[in-house]
Amino acid sequence: MTAPGPAAPSPTTPPCASAASRTPASAWPDPWPAPAAAGPVRGTVRVPGSKSLTNRCLVLAAISAGPSVLHGVLRSRDTDLMRTALTALGARFEDRADGAVVVQPLPVGVPLEEPVAVDCGLAGTVMRFVPAVAALRPGTVVLDGDAGARVRPMAPLLDGLAQTGTRVEFLGAEGFLPVRLTTGEELGAEAAIDSSASSQFLSGLLLSAARRPAGLTLRHTGAQVPSPEHVAMTVQFLREHGVHVDTLEEGAWRVHPGAPAGVESAVEPDLSNAGPFLAAAAVTGGEVSVPDWPAATTQIGDRWRSILPAFGAEVSFTPDPTDDARGTLTVRGGVDEAGRPRIAGAGELAGTAELAPTAAALALLASGPTHLTGIGHLRGHETDRLAAIAAEAGRFGVRVEESADALAFPGSDSSGPLRPAEARTYHDHRMATFAAVVGLAVPGTAVQDVATTAKTLPDFPALWTALVGGEPAHDRPERDEVR
């Protein structure tokens, strides 16, 4: 398959971004020179709140019976788009001086006074969560987004809404944005959809189901759900916040009606975004720690505990002495007899999901072969990630075998050393971090549009540069901890 074409330009800075919380995109050159590691990378990185959990918190708070207070929420383009969308539907947000966000819920069941327009940007959670929220207020809502959003699948979610009483009108290609949704006073209580292309279709319908007058019975009709952790995250999240959810059988749920009470809740760190920083230890034979790692979590990023050892790294978890619900995850990269970094081929790694781009960067640098399988659904993410990874690997001089749902990497023992390249990102934040990880071991690597990382991690270039530095770790003790 050929490389995906570049998407149309999209904003690089969230519309509600505060100058104190992020470095402006203009601070980074384009292309951005990815820093190469001059020695083992060592440091501690505190990653901000999870985007997946932040947007779930914002949705649930917006449909609750009373106000909520949210701590540790991520501020990024995706989460600001969610706030803007929920504000258009009647919710209100207040940023407190201590960093908490107070959410006043939208008036469920009250008709919209006029049609509402929602900009989804390139945020999958906005595209897939907001339509079901919009159905809770009778009226008309038009959703659109970036050019890249118009090629991301929406049909299963919209089919579920149509089954439950919302009129769906496609304003462009059928099954994609832009779309006009018109909901009346009556909402059905049963839907069956094939969510094989994205777990977000199920999560989007489940999140707001309790505010439907009769709740919702939802069934997945496909063979398997991609990223099942994300659906489990949604179900557990709802239960933790007082929503009655029954798992009827595998792939079927019953959400009982009832307005969740307003909550005071804290968002876990984004474990997926921790991946590139932890990978830096594996690439350089160094040591990187991430504090506040949850001892138990539904975040898919917890898979780093098993993925990184497959590449020869050592992973340890040290419980917090004051809070056994969290601790510090530390990764130590493998080294050979001479103390040089050693990245082993991982063999077959199944179901890396959204972690695949970072795993792919390690696979490019590994000595032996790696086969990432079960990731076909990534073709419907911000870009066709399988095609993008294969194309960028070729730019670094490595031929990666691409199949419908897998990528096979030969290993450097077979392909030889990588060559420097100017990597494309396709407006995909994880392709930007993929290139940054490769750049650790390939001096001269540059990254186009590194500001696209603002989607989920606005200050990634600053965090990355502070951790990697560019000079040997023992010469920069003041950078050993990145806050």
Wavefront OBJ file of the C-alpha trace (Angstrom):
o trace
v 0.000 0.000 0.000
v 1.255 3.481 -0.739
v 1.895 6.009 1.983
v -1.117 8.023 3.132
v -1.373 11.482 1.666
v -1.007 14.495 3.910
v -4.173 15.784 5.500
v -5.334 19.344 5.184
v -3.807 21.768 7.683
v -5.336 21.830 11.126
v -4.884 24.171 14.080
v -1.748 23.400 16.064
v -2.748 25.090 19.292
v -5.947 24.317 21.231
v -8.447 27.185 21.063
v -8.648 27.428 24.853
v -4.924 26.920 25.547
v -3.375 28.981 28.281
v 0.119 30.344 27.758
v 1.175 29.060 31.153
v 0.290 25.459 30.352
v 2.077 24.939 27.053
v 4.879 26.062 24.791
v 3.537 27.797 21.657
v 3.900 25.861 18.424
v 5.864 28.771 16.955
v 8.696 27.981 19.375
v 9.548 24.846 17.402
v 11.116 24.968 13.939
v 9.594 23.002 11.088
v 11.107 20.557 10.516
v 12.085 20.017 14.133
v 15.591 18.564 14.656
v 14.977 15.507 16.807
v 17.690 15.331 19.480
v 19.982 12.320 19.290
v 21.107 10.774 22.555
v 24.810 11.238 23.271
v 24.652 8.635 26.031
v 22.186 6.744 28.224
v 19.064 8.815 28.864
v 18.251 9.043 32.553
v 15.451 10.982 34.191
v 11.996 11.162 35.713
v 9.083 12.354 33.597
v 5.693 13.389 34.942
v 3.167 12.971 32.153
v -0.111 14.924 32.224
v -3.575 13.436 32.585
v -4.967 10.798 30.261
v -6.775 12.162 27.226
v -9.102 9.146 27.135
v -10.037 9.532 30.791
v -10.209 13.338 30.632
v -12.747 13.301 27.821
v -14.775 10.579 29.543
v -14.784 12.685 32.720
v -15.867 15.782 30.811
v -18.749 13.928 29.136
v -20.013 12.312 32.328
v -19.752 15.575 34.261
v -21.668 17.358 31.496
v -24.623 14.953 31.752
v -24.661 14.528 35.541
v -27.405 15.727 37.847
v -25.228 18.343 39.530
v -21.867 20.114 39.322
v -18.586 18.172 39.295
v -15.003 19.015 40.226
v -12.299 17.367 38.115
v -8.612 17.268 39.076
v -5.639 16.510 36.847
v -7.507 16.975 33.576
v -5.425 17.232 30.430
v -5.420 20.503 28.499
v -4.711 19.761 24.848
v -6.314 20.295 21.484
v -8.504 17.171 21.825
v -9.753 18.008 25.307
v -10.335 21.669 24.460
v -12.389 20.591 21.440
v -14.448 18.412 23.785
v -15.018 21.310 26.172
v -16.051 23.567 23.308
v -18.477 20.953 21.961
v -20.082 20.329 25.356
v -20.307 24.092 25.948
v -22.236 24.426 22.677
v -24.662 21.820 24.028
v -25.181 23.781 27.258
v -22.509 22.677 29.733
v -20.352 25.253 31.517
v -16.707 24.986 32.611
v -14.740 26.998 35.158
v -10.962 26.701 35.587
v -10.011 27.115 39.245
v -6.730 28.582 40.419
v -5.658 25.199 41.838
v -5.925 23.610 38.377
v -9.245 21.876 38.991
v -12.131 22.236 36.538
v -15.679 22.807 37.776
v -18.349 21.512 35.387
v -21.966 22.653 35.400
v -24.050 20.060 33.503
v -26.058 20.684 30.371
v -29.885 20.641 30.573
v -30.688 17.062 29.514
v -34.074 16.787 27.813
v -34.471 20.517 27.212
v -34.805 21.258 23.469
v -32.033 23.236 21.812
v -33.087 26.789 21.028
v -31.335 26.697 17.641
v -29.162 24.356 15.580
v -25.707 23.739 17.064
v -22.450 23.365 15.132
v -19.682 21.186 16.597
v -16.066 21.245 15.399
v -14.525 17.816 16.054
v -11.063 18.762 14.796
v -9.254 15.450 14.412
v -10.360 14.142 17.828
v -11.828 10.656 17.701
v -13.348 11.008 21.162
v -15.185 14.182 20.126
v -16.403 12.633 16.876
v -17.592 9.453 18.597
v -18.689 10.641 22.088
v -20.477 13.924 21.374
v -23.182 12.674 18.927
v -24.804 10.513 21.619
v -24.636 13.436 24.067
v -26.264 15.667 21.462
v -29.173 13.201 21.229
v -30.044 14.008 24.856
v -31.324 17.447 23.806
v -34.065 17.477 21.153
v -32.973 19.544 18.183
v -30.409 19.658 15.398
v -26.616 19.349 15.685
v -24.172 19.480 12.763
v -20.756 17.893 13.285
v -17.704 18.446 11.097
v -13.950 18.497 11.565
v -10.551 18.668 9.929
v -10.058 17.197 6.468
v -8.479 14.175 8.143
v -11.596 13.684 10.269
v -13.741 13.377 7.154
v -12.094 10.061 6.268
v -12.398 8.487 9.733
v -15.291 6.016 9.969
v -18.457 7.056 11.775
v -21.136 4.759 10.312
v -21.524 2.228 13.185
v -22.039 4.946 15.795
v -24.491 6.840 13.613
v -26.320 3.606 12.825
v -26.745 3.063 16.562
v -28.180 6.558 16.958
v -30.529 6.006 14.008
v -31.757 2.781 15.631
v -32.677 4.753 18.741
v -34.588 7.597 17.106
v -32.088 10.153 15.782
v -32.389 11.227 12.168
v -28.987 11.061 10.460
v -28.242 13.097 7.316
v -24.832 12.821 5.683
v -23.692 16.134 4.246
v -20.777 14.527 2.385
v -19.754 10.908 1.895
v -22.078 8.418 3.556
v -20.722 7.122 6.833
v -18.410 10.081 7.436
v -18.394 13.679 8.615
v -19.954 16.157 8.052
v -23.287 14.962 9.379
v -26.532 16.527 10.587
v -28.289 14.877 13.542
v -31.887 15.656 14.428
v -33.374 14.148 17.573
v -36.976 14.346 18.759
v -38.556 13.779 22.140
v -38.490 9.950 21.973
v -35.307 7.900 22.416
v -35.121 4.159 21.873
v -33.442 1.794 24.312
v -31.804 -0.854 22.087
v -29.021 -0.786 19.504
v -26.765 -3.332 17.837
v -23.648 -2.164 15.970
v -20.424 -3.558 14.544
v -17.678 -1.718 16.405
v -14.801 -3.657 14.829
v -13.298 -0.479 13.366
v -13.142 1.379 16.690
v -14.000 0.718 20.316
v -15.016 4.394 20.509
v -18.345 3.601 18.816
v -19.321 1.480 21.819
v -17.879 3.875 24.386
v -19.663 6.812 22.771
v -23.065 5.164 23.125
v -22.390 3.756 26.601
v -21.147 7.002 28.173
v -24.396 8.926 27.906
v -26.818 5.974 27.917
v -27.893 6.437 31.548
v -29.531 9.782 30.690
v -31.815 8.177 28.115
v -35.302 7.779 29.599
v -35.166 3.969 29.382
v -31.395 3.535 29.395
v -29.786 1.462 26.640
v -29.098 -2.164 25.780
v -26.111 -2.207 23.428
v -24.727 -5.183 21.497
v -21.546 -5.499 19.443
v -22.182 -7.632 16.349
v -18.587 -7.970 15.117
v -16.189 -10.827 15.769
v -14.047 -8.896 18.235
v -13.672 -5.420 19.694
v -10.394 -3.607 18.996
v -8.745 -2.079 22.078
v -11.108 -3.839 24.514
v -9.350 -2.036 27.370
v -10.993 1.182 26.235
v -14.480 -0.339 26.478
v -13.570 -1.824 29.856
v -12.325 1.623 30.864
v -15.702 3.107 29.948
v -17.732 0.456 31.791
v -15.582 0.620 34.926
v -15.593 4.415 34.794
v -19.408 4.477 34.663
v -19.735 2.021 37.541
v -17.269 3.986 39.672
v -19.446 7.052 39.180
v -22.722 5.430 40.183
v -24.073 4.296 36.811
v -25.668 0.835 36.867
v -24.149 -1.208 34.000
v -24.778 -4.940 33.497
v -22.537 -7.010 31.245
v -25.105 -9.343 29.689
v -22.556 -11.463 27.835
v -19.344 -10.845 25.947
v -19.995 -7.827 23.725
v -23.368 -6.886 25.246
v -24.242 -4.375 27.965
v -27.311 -2.953 29.660
v -27.024 0.601 31.016
v -29.882 1.364 33.395
v -31.462 4.818 33.400
v -30.602 7.289 36.117
v -28.753 10.579 36.314
v -25.268 10.166 37.795
v -24.562 12.514 40.663
v -21.981 15.223 40.297
v -18.556 13.959 41.342
v -15.137 15.053 42.524
v -12.695 12.992 40.526
v -8.997 12.814 39.614
v -7.628 11.803 36.204
v -4.809 9.266 35.970
v -1.622 10.151 34.061
v -1.699 9.271 30.358
v 0.119 5.940 30.221
v 0.056 5.826 26.420
v 1.876 9.158 26.279
v 4.403 7.818 28.781
v 5.494 5.285 26.160
v 7.962 7.378 24.130
v 9.745 8.524 27.307
v 10.018 4.966 28.617
v 11.176 3.834 25.165
v 14.021 6.354 25.418
v 15.519 4.195 28.164
v 15.209 1.082 26.003
v 16.829 2.784 22.984
v 19.797 4.263 24.865
v 20.466 1.710 27.585
v 19.382 4.309 30.124
v 16.821 4.543 32.900
v 13.564 6.508 32.885
v 10.897 6.617 35.605
v 7.276 7.769 35.510
v 5.734 8.517 38.936
v 2.044 8.268 39.859
v 1.622 5.132 37.743
v -1.634 3.444 38.850
v -1.178 0.030 40.465
v -4.326 -1.157 38.669
v -5.834 0.529 35.627
v -7.873 -0.065 32.485
v -5.611 2.213 30.441
v -4.125 0.427 27.458
v -0.805 2.128 28.211
v -0.316 -0.284 31.107
v 0.754 -2.770 28.423
v 4.168 -1.096 28.434
v 4.931 -3.385 31.378
v 4.906 -6.365 28.983
v 5.847 -4.686 25.670
v 9.152 -3.162 26.778
v 10.585 -6.398 28.239
v 9.927 -8.009 24.847
v 12.543 -5.585 23.466
v 15.048 -6.507 26.171
v 14.312 -3.760 28.696
v 13.783 -4.299 32.412
v 10.576 -2.910 33.927
v 9.981 -2.474 37.647
v 7.182 -0.967 39.708
v 7.827 0.587 43.117
v 4.671 1.235 45.189
v 4.225 4.681 46.678
v 4.808 4.302 50.438
v 1.938 6.700 51.160
v -0.572 5.404 48.583
v -0.626 1.762 47.495
v -2.952 2.652 44.575
v -0.025 4.159 42.681
v 3.726 3.981 42.372
v 6.677 4.637 40.087
v 7.281 2.648 36.907
v 10.958 2.458 35.942
v 12.421 1.152 32.694
v 16.087 0.212 32.312
v 17.342 -0.383 28.806
v 19.320 -3.489 27.909
v 23.067 -3.252 27.243
v 25.631 -5.655 25.799
v 28.876 -6.859 27.391
v 30.573 -3.594 26.408
v 27.794 -1.488 27.946
v 26.340 -0.430 24.598
v 22.548 -0.199 24.153
v 20.956 -3.459 23.042
v 17.399 -3.649 21.718
v 16.214 -7.188 21.109
v 13.749 -8.137 18.412
v 10.408 -8.734 20.114
v 9.154 -11.561 17.903
v 5.369 -11.438 17.621
v 3.596 -8.709 19.574
v -0.183 -8.885 19.316
v -2.667 -6.111 19.974
v -0.392 -3.161 20.675
v -3.262 -0.904 19.519
v -2.495 2.823 19.892
v 0.915 1.927 21.337
v 1.951 0.467 17.964
v 3.801 3.552 16.611
v 6.160 3.645 19.602
v 6.550 -0.131 19.508
v 7.304 0.245 15.783
v 10.090 2.728 16.525
v 11.690 0.168 18.836
v 11.182 -2.536 16.214
v 13.019 -0.420 13.623
v 16.006 -0.107 15.947
v 15.948 -3.682 17.294
v 18.597 -6.169 16.223
v 16.172 -8.987 15.482
v 12.740 -9.273 13.846
v 9.465 -7.981 15.299
v 5.959 -8.688 14.041
v 3.173 -6.344 15.239
v -0.148 -8.125 14.703
v -3.844 -7.417 15.254
v -3.572 -3.691 14.528
v -5.675 -3.350 11.376
v -8.081 -0.958 13.111
v -5.261 1.631 13.236
v -5.938 2.306 9.564
v -8.935 4.359 10.722
v -7.099 6.517 13.253
v -5.714 10.030 12.654
v -4.095 8.565 9.548
v -3.691 5.042 8.202
v -1.017 4.269 10.758
v 0.092 0.991 9.211
v 0.729 2.665 5.863
v 2.339 5.656 7.553
v 4.724 3.522 9.630
v 5.701 1.467 6.586
v 6.296 4.627 4.546
v 8.405 6.316 7.214
v 10.404 3.149 7.845
v 11.267 3.217 4.157
v 12.393 6.815 4.542
v 14.840 5.590 7.211
v 16.021 2.909 4.780
v 14.153 -0.131 6.108
v 11.577 -2.139 4.184
v 8.712 -3.130 6.474
v 6.291 -5.784 5.275
v 2.742 -4.457 5.530
v -0.344 -6.686 5.532
v -3.987 -5.976 6.282
v -3.575 -5.951 10.062
v 0.137 -6.398 10.731
v 3.634 -5.005 10.223
v 6.785 -7.135 10.026
v 10.181 -5.549 10.816
v 13.347 -7.377 9.699
v 15.670 -6.141 12.465
v 18.887 -4.213 11.982
v 20.999 -7.387 11.800
v 19.241 -8.004 8.496
v 18.449 -4.498 7.226
v 21.594 -2.690 8.340
v 21.825 0.683 10.105
v 19.151 3.312 9.604
v 19.882 6.496 7.662
v 18.811 9.996 8.771
v 15.520 11.219 7.350
v 13.012 14.023 7.531
v 10.011 12.166 8.873
v 6.438 13.040 7.980
v 3.740 12.991 10.635
v 0.481 13.136 8.595
v -1.041 15.372 11.315
v -0.799 12.356 13.651
v 0.705 12.962 17.095
v 1.862 9.369 17.478
v 3.766 9.490 14.187
v 5.617 12.531 15.554
v 6.659 10.700 18.715
v 7.541 7.627 16.612
v 10.081 9.733 14.716
v 11.429 11.305 17.909
v 12.161 7.857 19.365
v 13.931 6.758 16.173
v 15.895 10.017 16.198
v 17.486 9.087 19.526
v 19.665 6.560 17.693
v 19.787 8.179 14.238
v 21.533 11.585 14.371
v 20.271 14.009 11.761
v 16.623 12.944 12.039
v 14.077 15.756 11.634
v 10.325 15.758 12.246
v 7.803 17.673 10.169
v 4.997 19.374 12.124
v 6.067 18.269 15.603
v 3.409 20.696 16.902
v 0.801 18.055 16.041
v 1.717 16.504 19.413
v -0.424 19.278 20.952
v -3.355 16.970 20.249
v -2.644 15.080 23.476
v 0.702 16.323 24.854
v 1.124 20.062 24.171
v 4.648 20.454 25.543
v 6.133 17.241 24.120
v 9.120 18.903 22.360
v 10.146 20.681 25.573
v 9.724 17.563 27.719
v 11.604 15.447 25.181
v 14.473 17.883 24.784
v 14.788 18.317 28.554
v 14.989 14.542 29.017
v 17.305 13.757 26.105
v 19.353 16.943 26.261
v 21.889 16.220 23.566
v 24.965 15.794 25.743
v 25.985 12.770 27.860
v 23.703 12.188 30.829
v 26.549 12.460 33.399
v 27.292 15.970 32.088
v 23.766 17.231 32.773
v 22.688 16.341 36.329
v 20.370 19.319 36.432
v 18.227 17.590 33.754
v 17.955 14.268 35.501
v 14.421 15.085 36.587
v 11.913 16.466 34.137
v 8.873 18.092 35.721
l 1 2 3 4 5 6 7 8 9 10 11 12 13 14 15 16 17 18 19 20 21 22 23 24 25 26 27 28 29 30 31 32 33 34 35 36 37 38 39 40 41 42 43 44 45 46 47 48 49 50 51 52 53 54 55 56 57 58 59 60 61 62 63 64 65 66 67 68 69 70 71 72 73 74 75 76 77 78 79 80 81 82 83 84 85 86 87 88 89 90 91 92 93 94 95 96 97 98 99 100 101 102 103 104 105 106 107 108 109 110 111 112 113 114 115 116 117 118 119 120 121 122 123 124 125 126 127 128 129 130 131 132 133 134 135 136 137 138 139 140 141 142 143 144 145 146 147 148 149 150 151 152 153 154 155 156 157 158 159 160 161 162 163 164 165 166 167 168 169 170 171 172 173 174 175 176 177 178 179 180 181 182 183 184 185 186 187 188 189 190 191 192 193 194 195 196 197 198 199 200 201 202 203 204 205 206 207 208 209 210 211 212 213 214 215 216 217 218 219 220 221 222 223 224 225 226 227 228 229 230 231 232 233 234 235 236 237 238 239 240 241 242 243 244 245 246 247 248 249 250 251 252 253 254 255 256 257 258 259 260 261 262 263 264 265 266 267 268 269 270 271 272 273 274 275 276 277 278 279 280 281 282 283 284 285 286 287 288 289 290 291 292 293 294 295 296 297 298 299 300 301 302 303 304 305 306 307 308 309 310 311 312 313 314 315 316 317 318 319 320 321 322 323 324 325 326 327 328 329 330 331 332 333 334 335 336 337 338 339 340 341 342 343 344 345 346 347 348 349 350 351 352 353 354 355 356 357 358 359 360 361 362 363 364 365 366 367 368 369 370 371 372 373 374 375 376 377 378 379 380 381 382 383 384 385 386 387 388 389 390 391 392 393 394 395 396 397 398 399 400 401 402 403 404 405 406 407 408 409 410 411 412 413 414 415 416 417 418 419 420 421 422 423 424 425 426 427 428 429 430 431 432 433 434 435 436 437 438 439 440 441 442 443 444 445 446 447 448 449 450 451 452 453 454 455 456 457 458 459 460 461 462 463 464 465 466 467 468 469 470 471 472 473 474 475 476 477 478 479 480 481 482 483
